[in-house]
Each structure stands twice: as C-alpha cells, then as structure tokens.
Amino acid sequence: MQTIKANCAFDGKAILAEGPVWDADLGKLWWVDIERYLVNRWDPVTGKNESWSLGRQVGFAIPTTSGDVIAGTRNGIVRLNVESGAIIPLVDPESDLSTTRFNDGKCDPQGRLFGGTISDQRIAEASLYLLDETLQIRRVVEKVTNSNGLAWSLDEKTFYYIDTATRQIDAFDYDVASGAIGNRRKAFDIPHDLGKPDGMTIDSEGMLWVALWSGWGVSRWNPNTGEMLAKVDLPCQNVTSCCFGGPNLDRLYITCARQGLSAEQLAGQALAGGIFVADVGVTGMAGVKFAY
C-alpha cells in the first residue's frame, strides 16, 4: 500500500473546515468553516483567502453557472451573491426539524445539487435531497444520520454515498438523464481502526478517496474490490473532506478540523483546521457548478 505525505498549504485554523470544491474557471478553492458560519475562497497562487459570513452554520458552498454560490445551511439552502454579500433563501426542506442542518453537498455531472443533512442528535432523522435547475427539491434517501461524501463513477452509472454512522461506502444505480438513484448496496466498509468515513472524491482511474475523521488522513479505495490502495497522512486527527484541483487537477486538497480536540491535542496538532495538499500521482475532476 502506498503512503503519501500531505503538506499544509494554508494555515486557516478553521474550527470545522469542510466541503472543498475546485473552481477551474477561477483557479481557486471554495471551502467552508461550518462553525464560524463562513464561506471561503482561497487562491493557492497568492495565498489570499476571502470569506463571507452566512450568520449560520454552513455545510457546503458550490459555485453556480450564474456566478454566485449555492450553500447548504442550518436553515436550508441559500444563494450567496459574492459581489454584494446578499443571502437569498431558496428552500428549506426540514424547516419543521430544529435538530438537523445541511452538511455535505455536491453537484452531479449534469449540474444538479445533491445535498444531505446531519442530525444533531446523531439519530436517523436526516435525509439526502436532490435540487434541480428549476429549484425543485425532492428527498432521495431518508433515515440518514450524518449525510457525507458523494461521488459519481466515470461512466455516470453509479452514485457513491456515505452516511458516516454506517461506517461504509454505499453504491446506487444512477440515471444521468433524470438524476434518479436506486438499488442501494454496500460497496465496502471502513475498518474501525481507520476512523470514520467523511467527505469523498473520485479520481480519473475510478478510485475513491475517502477522508477519515479521527483517522489522520485520506484513504484511496478500489470500490469494486474493497481494497485499500493508498493513504495520505496528515498531522491532524480529524480529516473532513478532499477534492482534486490545481491547473492539471493532479493535486489533492484536503480539509480538517480543530473541533473535537482537547487543548492538549491541539497543542500537538498546530496545523489542525488548515488546508493541506498532496501530490498523489493521479488526476481527478474539477467541481461541477450548479446549473442555475
């Protein structure tokens, strides 16, 4: 098994950095700090990080084809105008639930948004939703505890999904024309000694990269065999998500958290909450923008 080292590219000291999305048009990385209510846009060339406060927990932020950002928050899905800072509510499918918020989200190959929620109580009361380009939303997976990583196979016939509480990666049949998913089954498990599966991305060889909460890194898996192929090591315990980026899409950008660490642990993990980067020897895909 290959072992790869990651280096800190931006010492952001985020409480809970999440949801990295590479914007190929801008050459910048979007990411969120959930607990500081911030949407961020980081430039790896200049090192400059811009931030917008949403005034509430924000689980994901994805650029759109119209030039703004769509974000999943404690109070539903909103649109952020990055020029004015205006926040426009779009839809809140769980307005009747005070104990959930949006967590991870990603756009499918057609630019539809798949976004899931997490239960504060860590019980199966959350869901995964699909928001299309007409802003119609529908629930596609129910009885979820912690909706997390999402990825689509290269042939666009399989959707991979993580509910962290299950400690496994599931696969669904996927219809690219309609966005419909079905025939849920387990692809592979994450062993307990590796931590809990969090965010996820896929590379140009069809292998999955899974961030490991309490696992000190990101692991690479063959979803067809369940074989672990590589591990990217971080000097931080709670690793949250990853995406491919850079001009050649050959750099793996990784987010991690300070949340959940004691003062003693933080003293030994000074770079927790930063953005890390690793050269992993394979390329991936840029983030898909929301078609809106």
KABEL-V709671 format. One record per residue. N is the residue number from 1. SS is DSSP state (hx for helix, st for strand, lp for the rest). Layout:
BEGIN
n:N ss:SS
n:N ss:SS
END
This chain:
BEGIN
n:1 ss:lp
n:2 ss:st
n:3 ss:st
n:4 ss:st
n:5 ss:st
n:6 ss:lp
n:7 ss:st
n:8 ss:st
n:9 ss:st
n:10 ss:st
n:11 ss:lp
n:12 ss:lp
n:13 ss:lp
n:14 ss:lp
n:15 ss:lp
n:16 ss:st
n:17 ss:st
n:18 ss:st
n:19 ss:st
n:20 ss:st
n:21 ss:st
n:22 ss:st
n:23 ss:st
n:24 ss:lp
n:25 ss:lp
n:26 ss:lp
n:27 ss:lp
n:28 ss:st
n:29 ss:st
n:30 ss:st
n:31 ss:st
n:32 ss:st
n:33 ss:st
n:34 ss:hx
n:35 ss:hx
n:36 ss:hx
n:37 ss:lp
n:38 ss:st
n:39 ss:st
n:40 ss:st
n:41 ss:st
n:42 ss:st
n:43 ss:lp
n:44 ss:lp
n:45 ss:lp
n:46 ss:lp
n:47 ss:lp
n:48 ss:lp
n:49 ss:st
n:50 ss:st
n:51 ss:st
n:52 ss:st
n:53 ss:st
n:54 ss:lp
n:55 ss:lp
n:56 ss:lp
n:57 ss:lp
n:58 ss:st
n:59 ss:st
n:60 ss:st
n:61 ss:st
n:62 ss:st
n:63 ss:st
n:64 ss:st
n:65 ss:lp
n:66 ss:lp
n:67 ss:lp
n:68 ss:lp
n:69 ss:st
n:70 ss:st
n:71 ss:st
n:72 ss:st
n:73 ss:st
n:74 ss:lp
n:75 ss:lp
n:76 ss:st
n:77 ss:st
n:78 ss:st
n:79 ss:st
n:80 ss:st
n:81 ss:lp
n:82 ss:lp
n:83 ss:lp
n:84 ss:lp
n:85 ss:lp
n:86 ss:lp
n:87 ss:st
n:88 ss:st
n:89 ss:st
n:90 ss:st
n:91 ss:st
n:92 ss:lp
n:93 ss:lp
n:94 ss:lp
n:95 ss:lp
n:96 ss:lp
n:97 ss:lp
n:98 ss:lp
n:99 ss:lp
n:100 ss:st
n:101 ss:st
n:102 ss:st
n:103 ss:st
n:104 ss:st
n:105 ss:st
n:106 ss:st
n:107 ss:st
n:108 ss:lp
n:109 ss:lp
n:110 ss:lp
n:111 ss:lp
n:112 ss:lp
n:113 ss:st
n:114 ss:st
n:115 ss:st
n:116 ss:st
n:117 ss:st
n:118 ss:st
n:119 ss:st
n:120 ss:lp
n:121 ss:lp
n:122 ss:lp
n:123 ss:lp
n:124 ss:lp
n:125 ss:lp
n:126 ss:st
n:127 ss:st
n:128 ss:st
n:129 ss:st
n:130 ss:st
n:131 ss:st
n:132 ss:lp
n:133 ss:lp
n:134 ss:lp
n:135 ss:lp
n:136 ss:lp
n:137 ss:st
n:138 ss:st
n:139 ss:st
n:140 ss:st
n:141 ss:st
n:142 ss:st
n:143 ss:st
n:144 ss:st
n:145 ss:lp
n:146 ss:st
n:147 ss:st
n:148 ss:st
n:149 ss:st
n:150 ss:st
n:151 ss:st
n:152 ss:st
n:153 ss:lp
n:154 ss:lp
n:155 ss:lp
n:156 ss:lp
n:157 ss:lp
n:158 ss:st
n:159 ss:st
n:160 ss:st
n:161 ss:st
n:162 ss:st
n:163 ss:st
n:164 ss:hx
n:165 ss:hx
n:166 ss:hx
n:167 ss:lp
n:168 ss:st
n:169 ss:st
n:170 ss:st
n:171 ss:st
n:172 ss:st
n:173 ss:st
n:174 ss:st
n:175 ss:lp
n:176 ss:lp
n:177 ss:lp
n:178 ss:lp
n:179 ss:lp
n:180 ss:lp
n:181 ss:st
n:182 ss:st
n:183 ss:st
n:184 ss:st
n:185 ss:st
n:186 ss:st
n:187 ss:st
n:188 ss:st
n:189 ss:st
n:190 ss:lp
n:191 ss:lp
n:192 ss:hx
n:193 ss:hx
n:194 ss:hx
n:195 ss:lp
n:196 ss:st
n:197 ss:st
n:198 ss:st
n:199 ss:st
n:200 ss:st
n:201 ss:st
n:202 ss:st
n:203 ss:st
n:204 ss:lp
n:205 ss:lp
n:206 ss:lp
n:207 ss:lp
n:208 ss:st
n:209 ss:st
n:210 ss:st
n:211 ss:st
n:212 ss:st
n:213 ss:st
n:214 ss:lp
n:215 ss:lp
n:216 ss:lp
n:217 ss:st
n:218 ss:st
n:219 ss:st
n:220 ss:st
n:221 ss:st
n:222 ss:st
n:223 ss:lp
n:224 ss:lp
n:225 ss:lp
n:226 ss:lp
n:227 ss:st
n:228 ss:st
n:229 ss:st
n:230 ss:st
n:231 ss:st
n:232 ss:st
n:233 ss:st
n:234 ss:lp
n:235 ss:lp
n:236 ss:lp
n:237 ss:lp
n:238 ss:lp
n:239 ss:st
n:240 ss:st
n:241 ss:st
n:242 ss:st
n:243 ss:st
n:244 ss:st
n:245 ss:st
n:246 ss:lp
n:247 ss:lp
n:248 ss:lp
n:249 ss:lp
n:250 ss:lp
n:251 ss:st
n:252 ss:st
n:253 ss:st
n:254 ss:st
n:255 ss:st
n:256 ss:st
n:257 ss:st
n:258 ss:lp
n:259 ss:lp
n:260 ss:lp
n:261 ss:lp
n:262 ss:lp
n:263 ss:hx
n:264 ss:hx
n:265 ss:hx
n:266 ss:hx
n:267 ss:hx
n:268 ss:hx
n:269 ss:lp
n:270 ss:lp
n:271 ss:lp
n:272 ss:lp
n:273 ss:lp
n:274 ss:lp
n:275 ss:st
n:276 ss:st
n:277 ss:st
n:278 ss:st
n:279 ss:st
n:280 ss:lp
n:281 ss:lp
n:282 ss:lp
n:283 ss:lp
n:284 ss:st
n:285 ss:lp
n:286 ss:lp
n:287 ss:lp
n:288 ss:lp
n:289 ss:lp
n:290 ss:st
n:291 ss:lp
n:292 ss:lp
END
